[in-house]
């Protein structure tokens, strides 16, 4: 592989990380600044557009197949590289709730698999439309909201997910079940997921009769190193408190520098990520599911996730002794 190709791959990932971290804040500050310049009309016009378009994220978003197919996402895929593995058919005659694990720091595997066509989602699952659900507050950030919707992202709110699952068959709602809390436990070599108390996605599937599908991204935790603190430490409590107030956890992480592999930076490590989509679990439609029904299907989902992990860990480079830790 040419040196130029590797540099282009690194730049594609760097722009993605910078977009994830700073895109929303940058445009919020820029539009506020423009109000006090001769270009104030730009901010006013966007504000008018923002208000009139406010409900779009929770009404299916505004997907752009053109953006999902950008060549830059192929460079992003090849940098790690990222691969999507299909284990069963997901007919587009039904709806699905996909639980994605683990969160990691930045959900690189889930983004590539479900927000772009770089790994061939529509080729593997023809007729199925994936929607990755993210923190709802992010869709309040100007311009960034439009960027996320173009990739097929939607808010992880009940109203948003209900809208998709009521919109006829062929939808695959992808929920990163562990959320921000799980990101604090993401570390190279560890396979830990927050699942025991997470039952909202199961209740959602029951209310709409959408099949549950476990998804595991092997290698997701290996692309960043994280400074972790003990459960009873002041910093850890501060991180959890921040998460409660804002919705995401302030992780202290680093990868490598784009200029020198020996320096710390925000560029992820080039570690292989394999996104394995499991077999669907048939779920009946129960508009008002009982706790017993939720517990039953949550247990079935947990068992299916563990089986998926055990079946594919060897081919994804994990030792036979590696176990999935569910907390």
Secondary structure by P-SEA (a helix, b strand, c coil): ccaaaaaaaaaaaaaaaaaaccaaaaaaaaaaaaccccaaaaaaaaaaaaaaacccccccccccccccccaaaaaaaaccbbbbbbcccccccbbbbbbbccccccaaaaaaaccccccccccccccbbbbbbcccccccccaaaaaaaaabbbbccaaaaaaaaacccbbbbbbccccaaaaaaccccccccccccccaaaaaaaaccbbbbbbbbccccccccccccccccaaaaaaaaaaaaccccccccccccccccccccccccbbbbbbbbbbbccccccccccaaaaaaaaaaaaaaaaaaaaaccccccccccbbbbcc
